[in-house]
């Protein structure tokens, strides 16, 4: 588990590796750390590694969002 805190921006990121994601102790430590940071008014995001290809999945998400945005723009122009 890796913790990165930006005190100036009041944000933190917790990174859990593929090997650590099935370890209940690591996940509990991430939750505990998140709660501690929340008490200090530091917003925290937890990122847990997955099995899928990041580039492929991100590309698909971007294409989907662009398609939905275009559909919304077309429907607004019809009104």
C-alpha contacts under 8 A as a table, 3 or more apart, distances in Angstrom:
res1	aa1	res2	aa2	distance
1	X	14	X	6.86
1	X	15	X	5.54
1	X	16	X	4.72
1	X	17	X	6.50
1	X	20	X	7.14
1	X	26	X	7.02
1	X	30	X	7.79
2	X	14	X	5.65
2	X	15	X	5.01
2	X	16	X	6.68
3	X	12	X	7.13
3	X	13	X	5.83
3	X	14	X	4.61
3	X	15	X	6.45
4	X	12	X	5.51
4	X	13	X	5.24
4	X	14	X	6.49
5	X	10	X	7.63
5	X	11	X	6.09
5	X	12	X	4.25
5	X	13	X	6.55
6	X	9	X	5.54
6	X	10	X	5.88
6	X	11	X	5.43
6	X	12	X	6.00
7	X	10	X	4.81
7	X	11	X	6.67
7	X	42	X	7.85
10	X	41	X	7.06
10	X	42	X	4.63
10	X	43	X	6.28
11	X	42	X	5.12
11	X	43	X	4.69
11	X	44	X	5.72
12	X	37	X	7.99
12	X	42	X	6.68
12	X	43	X	6.16
12	X	44	X	4.65
12	X	45	X	6.46
13	X	44	X	5.59
13	X	45	X	4.94
13	X	46	X	5.85
13	X	47	X	7.32
14	X	30	X	6.95
14	X	44	X	7.37
14	X	45	X	6.22
14	X	46	X	4.66
14	X	47	X	6.06
15	X	46	X	6.04
15	X	47	X	4.89
15	X	48	X	6.09
15	X	49	X	7.83
16	X	20	X	6.00
16	X	21	X	6.04
16	X	26	X	7.95
16	X	46	X	7.50
16	X	47	X	6.10
16	X	48	X	4.74
16	X	49	X	6.29
17	X	20	X	5.14
17	X	21	X	6.12
17	X	48	X	6.27
17	X	49	X	5.32
18	X	21	X	5.49
18	X	22	X	7.98
18	X	48	X	7.16
18	X	49	X	4.94
18	X	50	X	6.35
18	X	51	X	7.89
19	X	22	X	6.88
19	X	23	X	7.90
20	X	23	X	5.32
20	X	26	X	6.44
20	X	27	X	7.94
21	X	24	X	7.81
21	X	26	X	7.33
21	X	27	X	6.83
21	X	48	X	6.55
21	X	49	X	7.28
22	X	27	X	7.87
23	X	26	X	5.45
23	X	27	X	6.45
24	X	27	X	5.10
24	X	28	X	6.03
25	X	28	X	5.12
25	X	29	X	6.09
26	X	29	X	5.02
26	X	30	X	6.19
27	X	30	X	5.02
27	X	31	X	6.30
28	X	31	X	5.05
28	X	32	X	6.07
29	X	32	X	5.03
29	X	33	X	5.97
30	X	33	X	5.13
30	X	34	X	6.06
30	X	46	X	7.56
31	X	34	X	5.02
31	X	35	X	6.26
32	X	35	X	5.14
32	X	36	X	6.23
33	X	36	X	5.06
33	X	37	X	6.16
34	X	37	X	5.20
34	X	38	X	6.11
34	X	44	X	6.12
35	X	38	X	5.01
35	X	39	X	6.31
36	X	39	X	5.22
36	X	40	X	6.66
37	X	40	X	5.00
37	X	41	X	6.38
37	X	42	X	5.16
37	X	43	X	7.09
37	X	44	X	7.09
38	X	41	X	4.85
38	X	42	X	5.22
38	X	43	X	6.13
38	X	44	X	7.22
39	X	42	X	7.42
52	X	57	X	7.20
53	X	56	X	5.43
53	X	57	X	6.15
54	X	57	X	5.28
54	X	58	X	5.90
55	X	58	X	5.20
55	X	59	X	5.99
56	X	59	X	5.22
56	X	60	X	6.26
57	X	60	X	5.13
57	X	61	X	6.22
58	X	61	X	5.06
58	X	62	X	6.18
59	X	62	X	5.17
59	X	63	X	6.15
60	X	63	X	5.16
60	X	64	X	6.10
61	X	64	X	5.09
61	X	65	X	6.15
62	X	65	X	5.13
62	X	66	X	6.12
63	X	66	X	5.12
63	X	67	X	6.11
64	X	67	X	5.13
64	X	68	X	6.23
65	X	68	X	5.11
65	X	69	X	6.09
66	X	69	X	5.02
66	X	70	X	6.13
67	X	70	X	5.12
67	X	71	X	6.19
68	X	71	X	5.03
68	X	72	X	6.14
69	X	72	X	5.09
69	X	73	X	6.17
70	X	73	X	5.03
70	X	74	X	6.18
71	X	74	X	5.14
71	X	75	X	6.21
72	X	75	X	5.15
72	X	76	X	6.13
73	X	76	X	5.17
73	X	77	X	6.22
74	X	77	X	5.17
74	X	78	X	6.41
75	X	78	X	5.18
75	X	79	X	6.85
76	X	79	X	5.48
